[in-house]
Every structure is written in structure tokens, then in C-alpha cells.
């Protein structure tokens, strides 16, 4: 992204807020409360955490470190506080756990080996404008009065269209807005107040597909027609940003896809798709419960996702976190993702026939949990080149596979760096390998070269060792450097020490 354009994006959003020293807890009305965690106290403020499927979470803001007390329904015998790099010590007293978090960030608590509690601690941002400000378009002005459960798709689309190009911010006050697919056009700014929820319809018919294409509908289509290949899997979504420029979506509210409900109807809709667009910023919001990939960034340029909290249903298939696809200059910065499928999957799918070389993708300062792969390039790799990809300073709390390169469709991977990433726990079942680099021939033969793994740490050995396998003499893996690679607290200096298997089509592996 052009530095001047990026400055304008950040300034225009930051100008909406003023710093506050007191903790602020963000609460959604009429949402389920945690069945296991009875109370969380942040400083002197207390709240019962929100329950979402198999996890609980609290979303709040603090200006610096804060004392935390977590109460649950049973006596606490053991606990885990991640990221482990923070070295947070806890103190037990019956059903309560006390500790101090050093700064805003994302913290994962697990008590007695049970349910996760996510502490989503943002830096404080308190709105200083009112709905009467000349810079604000209040979405309520476009809505009918009365039934709060009315489907508002047409009304919300009208509000978005009116705000587009106006230079004003479309403001969503705290309430639930039921809707089908919405399209966000160029030069649109959207702000979701804390407590505002854009809630996806629970009817599959409210998510039309691109040009009426058939999707991978596992309920209404024959099993042999179902696929999880991204080229054909999904052509629908809740929020569409297509052929657009200069779109900003921010705030402390929630975009919720009702994914578990509509996926049960056979509808694999993304939560957000950014397609053929540029200069897009999504910041601060919670993106929750997609029916398939959460955020798909396709054939786009200069997209920033910052401080975004992704919470997917751990039991809904194909719910990746963020998938940059045939895109360039993408930044995923200080995000959180809890996913059934890959946290990050950088790919080139050829969905809708849209494809180009992918380059300059950065994923940094994030906290991730998944039952599949966390830091991944692939599986769909249908462009000629995929290059200059950086994963830096990420904490992977749990994953089945940590660092993954799946070159299945003929691309040339080059200049991929894993720098200062930490992997804490292996998921309880699956492939269970910390590193998995593979070339296959599904729709073409590819190559992998120039991979750096620097200052990365595997806290506990995975049940299975790592694998690095090329395909053949022409389609091999070359020039892999391990620099200060640590497993179980010990720096490893060889393939054998690192428990890495390679085949004859892997060349020039160096440890230093």
C-alpha cells in the first residue's frame, strides 16, 4: 500500500477516538453467557464471559497491564495461560485464578484441561462523536421501526450505497442487524459500535451465488459433486467487497455469519470476500461464525487486516481464518484466529477464473489456534509464482501442523520466511507434524526454493516428525535454512536432531 494512502486510512479512523485509562468491557445484549466461567474481573470491573459454542471469551480494552481474576464452576487444579512467551504466573484460590497481563493483547486461558477462555484485550478506543455529527450517517435512519428480527438486507444495502463516496461514516449503533448478503462499494467507511452485530440470515436463500453457480452443497447435491477445492467450493458470502477501492470497516462490533446454521443447510458461504479490490482496511472488529472460509482476499492489492478477532465454529468444516488468494501486498497484523481449518492459507485458487501471481504477503504479531494447519501456503497453487511471504512473531497456541507448504498445482514457491514464530501445543489428532513441506502433482508440478526458518521454537515435540518431500528431479525443494531452530528448549543442528525426514528431491538444507 502507498505510504500516503495508508497514513490517510489510519488517520481517518484514529481521529474517531480518544484514549481512556479505565478498562472498558464490550458486551453484546441477549447473548449466551459462559456455562463454565462464572466471572472475569479486569481491574475493578467484572463480567460473565460470553459463550460461543465450545469456548468463552471477554472482549475489553485496557491502556496498559491489568490484574485479572477468573472464576469458574469448579475447584481449579491446573491451568495454562498463553502465549507462553509472556511467562504469566497465576495464583489459585479454590475456584478462582488470579494473574496479571502485561499489556493489551490476546490471552488464552485453559483450566483443568477444559474449555478455552479468550481474553481479547484491545487498546482503548472510545468514540468521541455522536450520531448527530455531520461526519456520521446513522444506519438507523434507513431502517423501519418495530420488529427487531426483521430481515434488513435491502435497507442496509441502501444505507451502504448512500454512504459510498459521501466522505461520511456509516455508523451502526449497538443492536442486532439481521441481513443477507451485502455489497460494500468504493469509498465507503463503516463503523460498528460496541454491541452492534451484523447478523447473517439463517436462511440459505439469502446468500445468492455468483452468476447462480452451483457450490459444494453437501446437503442438496450428490456426494461426488462435493469438493473442498477453493476453485469450486464456494461462490457466496455475507459481506462482498468487489471491484472496490478505499473501503474501511472498523469498530468494536461483530460481524456474525450464522455459519453453523446455514452450513447445515448445505450453504458454504464466506463471511467476507474481498475481490478485485485495493486499499482495503478491516480493523478491530470481531468476525464470527462463518459457514466456510472466514475472510477470502482474492485478486486484490493493498489489503490490511489489523486487530481483527476471528472466532469460528470448531465443528464447522472448511472454516479457515484468512485466505489471501492471487493477491499482492497483503498485511495481517496483530490478529487473533480460532479456526476449525487453517488459520492462514495463502493460495491461488483460480476461483471464477481469477488468477495471477501472488506476492508480498506478511502475517505478523498474531495469536492462532486451529485443529489443522496454522501458518500455511497452499493447498491450491494454480498461479505460476507465489513469492515473498513472511510469517513473523506469531504465537500458535495449538495446531495440527505448524509451518506448512503444500505445492499441489504447479506453482513456483520462492522466498518464504518463517521468523520468530512459536508453537506451543499439538492438536490431539491429525497429521501432527510441526513442519510439512510437500510438492504434489494434482493440476501441475511446482517447485519450492529459498525458505528461511529463523528463531522459531517448538515448545513440545509433536507426536510425528516433520517431513520435507519434493516431487521429482525437476520439481524439487532447494535452499532451506534453519537458523536458531529450537525444539523442546534445545537448539537443533541437523535433520536428525530436528526429527525431519527428507527425500532425494530435497537439496541444500542448512542449519546454523
Secondary structure, 3 states (H helix, E strand, C coil): CCHHHHHHHHHHHHCCEECCCCCEEECCCCCCECCCEEEEEECCEEECCEEECCEEEEEEECCCCEEEEEEECCCCCCEEEECHHHCCCCEEECCEEEEEECCCEEEEEEECCCCEEEEEEECCCEECCCCCCCCEEEHHHHCCCCCCCCCCHHHHHHHHHHHCCCCCEEEECCCEEEECCEECCCCEEEEECCCCEEEECCCHHHCCCHHHCCCCCCCCCCHHHCCCCCCCCCCCEEEEEECCEEEEEEECCEEECCHHHHHCCCCCCEEEEEECCEEEEEECCEEECCCCCCEEEECCEEEEEECCEEECCCCCCCCCCEEEECCEEEEEECCEEEECCCCEEEEECCHHHCCCCEEEEEEECCEEEECCEEEEEEEEECCCEEEEEEEECCEEEEECEEEEEEEEECCEEEEEEEECCEEEEECCCCCCEEEEEEEEEEEECCEEEEEEEECCEECCCCCECEEEECCCCCCCEEEEEEECCEECCEECCCHHHHCEEECCCEEEEEEC
